Amino acid sequence: MEKINVHQAKTHFSAILEKAHNGEVVIIAKAGKPYARLMPLDTQAARTAGRYPMEIPDSFFDELPESELDVWG
């Protein structure tokens, strides 16, 4: 795990982003103290809602039909 200060991170952001994309975890430090973590995005993670993991189907975000909207006023 690499630790980089904010100035270096701003100057070399593209290279640091590439490291994270390749699986490395990079710690961004401010005044020598860990401030943030840059790590690869897990694109296979399921969306979770609340405390218990559950799959949320993409259809959940579809628009409601007019008949359903009329019920809600």
C-alpha positions as protocol buffer text, in pm:
chain_id: "A"
residue {
  index: 1
  type: MET
  ca { x: 0 y: 0 z: 0 }
}
residue {
  index: 2
  type: GLU
  ca { x: 156 y: 323 z: -118 }
}
residue {
  index: 3
  type: LYS
  ca { x: 120 y: 650 z: 75 }
}
residue {
  index: 4
  type: ILE
  ca { x: 124 y: 973 z: -128 }
}
residue {
  index: 5
  type: ASN
  ca { x: 83 y: 1332 z: -13 }
}
residue {
  index: 6
  type: VAL
  ca { x: -189 y: 1555 z: -157 }
}
residue {
  index: 7
  type: HIS
  ca { x: 50 y: 1763 z: -369 }
}
residue {
  index: 8
  type: GLN
  ca { x: 195 y: 1450 z: -534 }
}
residue {
  index: 9
  type: ALA
  ca { x: -156 y: 1314 z: -585 }
}
residue {
  index: 10
  type: LYS
  ca { x: -267 y: 1632 z: -763 }
}
residue {
  index: 11
  type: THR
  ca { x: 47 y: 1641 z: -976 }
}
residue {
  index: 12
  type: HIS
  ca { x: 44 y: 1272 z: -1075 }
}
residue {
  index: 13
  type: PHE
  ca { x: -327 y: 1191 z: -1053 }
}
residue {
  index: 14
  type: SER
  ca { x: -346 y: 1000 z: -1384 }
}
residue {
  index: 15
  type: ALA
  ca { x: -58 y: 770 z: -1287 }
}
residue {
  index: 16
  type: ILE
  ca { x: -204 y: 712 z: -939 }
}
residue {
  index: 17
  type: LEU
  ca { x: -546 y: 641 z: -1088 }
}
residue {
  index: 18
  type: GLU
  ca { x: -387 y: 385 z: -1319 }
}
residue {
  index: 19
  type: LYS
  ca { x: -223 y: 214 z: -1018 }
}
residue {
  index: 20
  type: ALA
  ca { x: -562 y: 186 z: -847 }
}
residue {
  index: 21
  type: HIS
  ca { x: -720 y: 55 z: -1165 }
}
residue {
  index: 22
  type: ASN
  ca { x: -449 y: -214 z: -1177 }
}
residue {
  index: 23
  type: GLY
  ca { x: -542 y: -333 z: -827 }
}
residue {
  index: 24
  type: GLU
  ca { x: -318 y: -127 z: -598 }
}
residue {
  index: 25
  type: VAL
  ca { x: -447 y: 59 z: -295 }
}
residue {
  index: 26
  type: VAL
  ca { x: -308 y: 411 z: -260 }
}
residue {
  index: 27
  type: ILE
  ca { x: -338 y: 615 z: 59 }
}
residue {
  index: 28
  type: ILE
  ca { x: -359 y: 993 z: 12 }
}
residue {
  index: 29
  type: ALA
  ca { x: -205 y: 1175 z: 309 }
}
residue {
  index: 30
  type: LYS
  ca { x: -260 y: 1533 z: 422 }
}
residue {
  index: 31
  type: ALA
  ca { x: 4 y: 1680 z: 650 }
}
residue {
  index: 32
  type: GLY
  ca { x: 151 y: 1330 z: 680 }
}
residue {
  index: 33
  type: LYS
  ca { x: -172 y: 1176 z: 813 }
}
residue {
  index: 34
  type: PRO
  ca { x: -381 y: 928 z: 612 }
}
residue {
  index: 35
  type: TYR
  ca { x: -676 y: 1119 z: 465 }
}
residue {
  index: 36
  type: ALA
  ca { x: -830 y: 902 z: 190 }
}
residue {
  index: 37
  type: ARG
  ca { x: -792 y: 566 z: 20 }
}
residue {
  index: 38
  type: LEU
  ca { x: -795 y: 519 z: -356 }
}
residue {
  index: 39
  type: MET
  ca { x: -863 y: 162 z: -458 }
}
residue {
  index: 40
  type: PRO
  ca { x: -1004 y: -32 z: -752 }
}
residue {
  index: 41
  type: LEU
  ca { x: -1378 y: -29 z: -794 }
}
residue {
  index: 42
  type: ASP
  ca { x: -1536 y: -371 z: -752 }
}
residue {
  index: 43
  type: THR
  ca { x: -1764 y: -377 z: -1053 }
}
residue {
  index: 44
  type: GLN
  ca { x: -1903 y: -718 z: -957 }
}
residue {
  index: 45
  type: ALA
  ca { x: -2042 y: -605 z: -621 }
}
residue {
  index: 46
  type: ALA
  ca { x: -2417 y: -636 z: -583 }
}
residue {
  index: 47
  type: ARG
  ca { x: -2612 y: -330 z: -479 }
}
residue {
  index: 48
  type: THR
  ca { x: -2716 y: -344 z: -117 }
}
residue {
  index: 49
  type: ALA
  ca { x: -3001 y: -180 z: 64 }
}
residue {
  index: 50
  type: GLY
  ca { x: -3005 y: -137 z: 439 }
}
residue {
  index: 51
  type: ARG
  ca { x: -2832 y: -380 z: 667 }
}
residue {
  index: 52
  type: TYR
  ca { x: -2887 y: -703 z: 476 }
}
residue {
  index: 53
  type: PRO
  ca { x: -2735 y: -754 z: 131 }
}
residue {
  index: 54
  type: MET
  ca { x: -2993 y: -809 z: -139 }
}
residue {
  index: 55
  type: GLU
  ca { x: -3004 y: -786 z: -514 }
}
residue {
  index: 56
  type: ILE
  ca { x: -3204 y: -492 z: -646 }
}
residue {
  index: 57
  type: PRO
  ca { x: -3323 y: -557 z: -1002 }
}
residue {
  index: 58
  type: ASP
  ca { x: -3265 y: -282 z: -1255 }
}
residue {
  index: 59
  type: SER
  ca { x: -3641 y: -282 z: -1323 }
}
residue {
  index: 60
  type: PHE
  ca { x: -3688 y: -133 z: -974 }
}
residue {
  index: 61
  type: PHE
  ca { x: -3581 y: 202 z: -1121 }
}
residue {
  index: 62
  type: ASP
  ca { x: -3822 y: 191 z: -1418 }
}
residue {
  index: 63
  type: GLU
  ca { x: -4094 y: 454 z: -1439 }
}
residue {
  index: 64
  type: LEU
  ca { x: -4428 y: 358 z: -1288 }
}
residue {
  index: 65
  type: PRO
  ca { x: -4719 y: 307 z: -1526 }
}
residue {
  index: 66
  type: GLU
  ca { x: -4988 y: 578 z: -1537 }
}
residue {
  index: 67
  type: SER
  ca { x: -5238 y: 347 z: -1359 }
}
residue {
  index: 68
  type: GLU
  ca { x: -5002 y: 320 z: -1061 }
}
residue {
  index: 69
  type: LEU
  ca { x: -4929 y: 694 z: -1055 }
}
residue {
  index: 70
  type: ASP
  ca { x: -5304 y: 768 z: -1046 }
}
residue {
  index: 71
  type: VAL
  ca { x: -5338 y: 560 z: -726 }
}
residue {
  index: 72
  type: TRP
  ca { x: -5072 y: 772 z: -553 }
}
residue {
  index: 73
  type: GLY
  ca { x: -5251 y: 1093 z: -644 }
}
